[in-house]
Amino acid sequence: MNLVNNKDVREDRLELVITRVLDAPPMLVYKVWTEPEHMVRWMGPKGFTAPSAKLDVREGGQYRALIRSPEGKDYWFHGVYREVVENKRLVFTFAWEEDGERGLENLITITFTEENGKTRMTFKQAPFQSVEERDGHEGGWSEAFDKLTAYVVTAEAA
């Protein structure tokens, strides 16, 4: 199969997959996803802050968090943990809140795999309503993961 065919297949999929290798062990990467005091330090695209994160990390537990744009606009999101395997896997729903209303929900699955003292983090989110929606999330998550990549180095030293 050539690259053109692979690109064509990806264009039609309403699933987002991002893989990063982080310079930290899986235990630490899992921790920065599951402890609010860590999550607020990296969540959100470049220039965004995360003033609030409430996490009840257990199967059936809920979370709710806030990211704030550089212009001061608030974006709340929430969900329910479906699967929690410490240091290995998180599965949870994700939905934006808009004007007090819950948006459409999709599912996020994150795996943490040890590779020579580092972590291969594979992030999947699906389904999206459109390719444009998927691509918008890809940009936001990629920028957040840039912040996460830098943060785990400092979190490990702390």
DOTI-453452 format. One record per atom (N, C-alpha, C): x, y, z; residue in one letter. Coordinates in steps of 0.02 Angstrom, whole numbers, padded with zeros to 5 digits, always signed. Example, Ala and Ser with C-alpha at 12.3 -4.5 7.8 and 13.67 -1.06 7.14 Angstrom:
BEGIN
+00660-00284+00390A
+00615-00225+00390A
+00660-00165+00390A
+00642-00112+00354S
+00684-00053+00357S
+00645+00002+00394S
//
This chain:
BEGIN
+00043-00059+00000M
+00000+00000+00000M
+00045+00062+00000M
+00029+00110-00042N
+00071+00169-00045N
+00045+00224+00001N
+00084+00276+00010L
+00066+00330+00057L
+00003+00367+00036L
-00009+00373-00028V
-00069+00408-00051V
-00131+00371-00026V
-00131+00305-00031N
-00188+00266-00007N
-00196+00273+00069N
-00141+00272+00106N
-00146+00281+00179N
-00177+00349+00195N
-00155+00401+00161K
-00182+00468+00174K
-00256+00470+00157K
-00276+00439+00102D
-00346+00438+00083D
-00388+00404+00136D
-00364+00349+00163V
-00401+00313+00216V
-00408+00357+00277V
-00354+00391+00298R
-00356+00433+00357R
-00404+00490+00348R
-00407+00520+00290E
-00452+00576+00277E
-00524+00558+00291E
-00543+00496+00279D
-00612+00476+00287D
-00629+00452+00358D
-00579+00440+00400R
-00592+00414+00467R
-00609+00470+00515R
-00657+00457+00556L
-00678+00507+00605L
-00649+00490+00673L
-00587+00466+00672E
-00550+00448+00733E
-00484+00485+00732E
-00464+00507+00791L
-00400+00542+00799L
-00353+00495+00837L
-00293+00486+00811V
-00241+00447+00845V
-00178+00488+00846V
-00151+00498+00907I
-00088+00533+00916I
-00043+00489+00959I
+00018+00479+00937T
+00067+00440+00975T
+00126+00485+00991T
+00147+00483+01054R
+00206+00520+01076R
+00250+00474+01118R
+00315+00481+01112V
+00362+00448+01157V
+00387+00502+01204V
+00373+00492+01269L
+00390+00542+01320L
+00449+00518+01361L
+00492+00565+01380D
+00552+00549+01417D
+00537+00544+01492D
+00494+00495+01508A
+00474+00483+01577A
+00443+00413+01580A
+00446+00380+01638P
+00417+00313+01643P
+00340+00316+01642P
+00307+00261+01624P
+00234+00259+01621P
+00201+00281+01686P
+00230+00264+01743M
+00200+00282+01807M
+00192+00358+01813M
+00242+00396+01790L
+00239+00469+01794L
+00189+00497+01742L
+00190+00471+01682V
+00144+00496+01630V
+00072+00483+01651V
+00059+00424+01678Y
-00008+00408+01704Y
-00027+00458+01759Y
+00020+00472+01803K
+00008+00517+01859K
-00012+00588+01836K
+00022+00613+01783V
+00005+00681+01761V
-00062+00684+01726V
-00089+00627+01706W
-00157+00623+01679W
-00210+00615+01733W
-00190+00590+01792T
-00240+00569+01841T
-00238+00609+01906T
-00191+00655+01914E
-00189+00696+01974E
-00199+00769+01954E
-00252+00800+01982P
-00269+00869+01961P
-00212+00919+01967P
-00172+00913+02019E
-00118+00962+02028E
-00067+00958+01971E
-00062+00901+01938H
-00019+00895+01879H
-00056+00915+01815H
-00118+00892+01808M
-00155+00906+01747M
-00161+00981+01732M
-00172+01020+01784V
-00181+01092+01773V
-00117+01127+01748V
-00061+01092+01751R
+00003+01122+01729R
+00015+01114+01654R
-00022+01069+01620W
-00008+01057+01550W
-00071+01055+01505W
-00129+01047+01533M
-00189+01037+01493M
-00206+01100+01452M
-00225+01090+01390G
-00246+01144+01346G
-00194+01161+01294G
-00216+01190+01239P
-00170+01209+01186P
-00121+01263+01209P
-00073+01278+01166K
-00022+01330+01180K
-00057+01395+01198K
-00034+01427+01253G
-00062+01490+01275G
-00122+01484+01321G
-00152+01425+01325F
-00210+01413+01368F
-00185+01396+01438F
-00226+01410+01488T
-00214+01387+01556T
-00269+01338+01574T
-00259+01303+01629A
-00310+01256+01654A
-00322+01272+01728A
-00367+01319+01742P
-00379+01340+01811P
-00412+01288+01856P
-00445+01238+01826S
-00483+01191+01868S
-00482+01121+01837S
-00472+01071+01880A
-00479+01001+01860A
-00501+00962+01922A
-00558+00930+01916K
-00584+00886+01969K
-00589+00817+01939K
-00551+00769+01968L
-00545+00703+01939L
-00562+00650+01992L
-00608+00605+01976D
-00623+00547+02018D
-00604+00486+01976D
-00539+00470+01977V
-00510+00421+01931V
-00523+00350+01957V
-00579+00323+01937R
-00599+00254+01950R
-00654+00238+01900R
-00663+00175+01885E
-00716+00157+01838E
-00783+00182+01864E
-00817+00221+01823G
-00880+00252+01843G
-00872+00320+01874G
-00810+00339+01891G
-00796+00406+01919G
-00801+00459+01864G
-00815+00520+01886Q
-00822+00575+01838Q
-00765+00624+01845Q
-00756+00663+01792Y
-00708+00718+01794Y
-00741+00779+01761Y
-00715+00837+01779R
-00736+00900+01748R
-00677+00948+01752R
-00661+00980+01697A
-00603+01024+01695A
-00618+01085+01652A
-00577+01135+01662L
-00584+01199+01628L
-00517+01218+01596L
-00520+01238+01532I
-00462+01270+01502I
-00484+01340+01482I
-00436+01388+01486R
-00451+01458+01473R
-00404+01484+01418R
-00434+01515+01368S
-00395+01542+01312S
-00355+01603+01334S
-00305+01623+01294P
-00267+01684+01311P
-00312+01746+01314P
-00369+01744+01279E
-00416+01800+01280E
-00464+01798+01339E
-00459+01744+01379G
-00501+01738+01439G
-00566+01700+01429G
-00575+01667+01371K
-00635+01627+01359K
-00627+01559+01392K
-00680+01538+01429D
-00678+01474+01465D
-00709+01418+01423D
-00677+01360+01426Y
-00701+01300+01392Y
-00702+01243+01443Y
-00762+01224+01465W
-00770+01168+01512W
-00779+01103+01473W
-00752+01049+01500F
-00763+00982+01472F
-00769+00933+01529F
-00801+00877+01515H
-00815+00828+01568H
-00821+00758+01538H
-00827+00710+01582G
-00837+00641+01560G
-00838+00593+01618G
-00840+00529+01599V
-00843+00474+01647V
-00788+00424+01629V
-00752+00402+01680Y
-00701+00350+01670Y
-00734+00283+01659Y
-00718+00250+01604R
-00746+00184+01588R
-00699+00127+01607R
-00634+00140+01599E
-00584+00089+01616E
-00523+00124+01644E
-00498+00098+01700V
-00438+00126+01731V
-00392+00068+01749V
-00335+00065+01715V
-00284+00015+01730V
-00220+00054+01746V
-00205+00059+01810E
-00151+00103+01833E
-00087+00093+01794E
-00059+00149+01771N
+00004+00153+01734N
+00002+00122+01665N
-00057+00097+01643K
-00061+00063+01579K
-00114+00090+01531K
-00173+00107+01558R
-00228+00123+01512R
-00282+00164+01547R
-00308+00214+01512L
-00366+00253+01534L
-00416+00256+01476L
-00479+00244+01492V
-00532+00251+01443V
-00586+00294+01475V
-00605+00348+01442F
-00655+00393+01470F
-00693+00429+01415F
-00753+00450+01433T
-00792+00490+01386T
-00767+00562+01388T
-00783+00599+01336F
-00763+00669+01331F
-00819+00708+01298F
-00838+00764+01328A
-00887+00809+01297A
-00874+00880+01320A
-00881+00927+01274W
-00878+00998+01291W
-00943+01018+01323W
-00941+01069+01365E
-01002+01100+01391E
-01007+01168+01358E
-01064+01182+01328E
-01074+01246+01295E
-01139+01277+01320E
-01133+01338+01349D
-01192+01374+01375D
-01232+01330+01423D
-01197+01294+01466G
-01230+01251+01515G
-01257+01186+01486G
-01250+01176+01421E
-01274+01114+01389E
-01215+01068+01377E
-01229+01004+01383R
-01177+00954+01368R
-01175+00942+01293R
-01115+00944+01265G
-01106+00931+01194G
-01106+00857+01179G
-01095+00841+01116L
-01092+00771+01095L
-01032+00737+01128L
-01041+00676+01147E
-00991+00638+01184E
-00953+00592+01137E
-00888+00586+01148N
-00850+00534+01115N
-00806+00499+01166N
-00766+00451+01144L
-00727+00410+01189L
-00653+00420+01177L
-00616+00428+01232I
-00543+00434+01229I
-00513+00372+01261I
-00463+00344+01227T
-00425+00287+01253T
-00352+00306+01250T
-00318+00300+01308I
-00246+00316+01311I
-00210+00255+01338I
-00158+00233+01303T
-00116+00179+01328T
-00047+00206+01343T
-00016+00178+01395F
+00050+00198+01416F
+00094+00135+01414F
+00142+00133+01369T
+00184+00074+01360T
+00257+00093+01373T
+00291+00055+01415E
+00360+00068+01431E
+00405+00048+01372E
+00451+00093+01355E
+00500+00079+01303E
+00568+00108+01325E
+00611+00064+01349N
+00678+00085+01369N
+00678+00144+01418N
+00636+00140+01469G
+00633+00193+01520G
+00590+00253+01500G
+00564+00252+01440K
+00520+00305+01416K
+00450+00277+01410K
+00403+00321+01390T
+00334+00299+01383T
+00309+00314+01313T
+00283+00262+01280R
+00247+00273+01218R
+00174+00283+01238R
+00149+00344+01228M
+00080+00361+01244M
+00041+00362+01179M
-00010+00320+01175T
-00053+00319+01116T
-00121+00344+01137T
-00143+00397+01105F
-00205+00432+01121F
-00253+00422+01062F
-00313+00397+01077K
-00364+00389+01025K
-00428+00423+01048K
-00460+00459+01002Q
-00524+00491+01017Q
-00571+00481+00958Q
-00632+00458+00972A
-00680+00444+00918A
-00749+00434+00948A
-00801+00439+00909P
-00802+00463+00841P
-00814+00538+00840P
-00794+00569+00785F
-00807+00640+00774F
-00864+00646+00724F
-00895+00704+00724Q
-00951+00717+00678Q
-00926+00735+00608Q
-00863+00759+00604S
-00836+00779+00539S
-00760+00776+00541S
-00730+00776+00482V
-00657+00779+00476V
-00632+00844+00505V
-00668+00899+00495E
-00648+00965+00521E
-00646+00964+00598E
-00696+00933+00629E
-00698+00929+00702E
-00638+00888+00727E
-00625+00832+00693R
-00568+00790+00712R
-00503+00829+00706R
-00495+00865+00651D
-00433+00901+00640D
-00424+00958+00690D
-00479+00990+00711G
-00475+01041+00762G
-00451+01013+00828G
-00476+00954+00846H
-00454+00921+00907H
-00381+00899+00901H
-00361+00878+00842E
-00292+00857+00832E
-00244+00915+00846E
-00261+00975+00823G
-00219+01034+00836G
-00216+01050+00910G
-00274+01050+00944G
-00275+01065+01015G
-00238+01014+01057G
-00252+00950+01045W
-00218+00898+01083W
-00143+00897+01069W
-00123+00907+01007S
-00051+00907+00991S
-00015+00962+01029S
-00045+01021+01033E
-00014+01076+01071E
-00013+01060+01146E
-00066+01029+01171A
-00067+01009+01242A
-00013+00957+01255A
-00004+00910+01208F
+00047+00858+01218F
+00117+00887+01212F
+00126+00941+01175D
+00191+00976+01176D
+00205+01001+01247D
+00155+01030+01279K
+00162+01053+01348K
+00173+00994+01396K
+00137+00940+01385L
+00144+00880+01426L
+00215+00852+01421L
+00241+00850+01360T
+00309+00824+01348T
+00360+00864+01389T
+00354+00930+01389A
+00399+00972+01428A
+00387+00964+01502A
+00324+00958+01522Y
+00307+00955+01593Y
+00332+00892+01627Y
+00328+00834+01594V
+00348+00771+01628V
+00422+00772+01647V
+00463+00809+01610V
+00533+00814+01628V
+00541+00852+01693V
+00503+00906+01702T
+00507+00944+01764T
+00471+00909+01821T
+00417+00874+01806A
+00379+00837+01857A
+00422+00781+01886A
+00462+00750+01844E
+00504+00695+01867E
+00557+00720+01917E
+00582+00780+01905A
+00632+00807+01950A
+00602+00830+02016A
+00537+00846+02016A
+00504+00872+02076A
+00491+00819+02127A
//
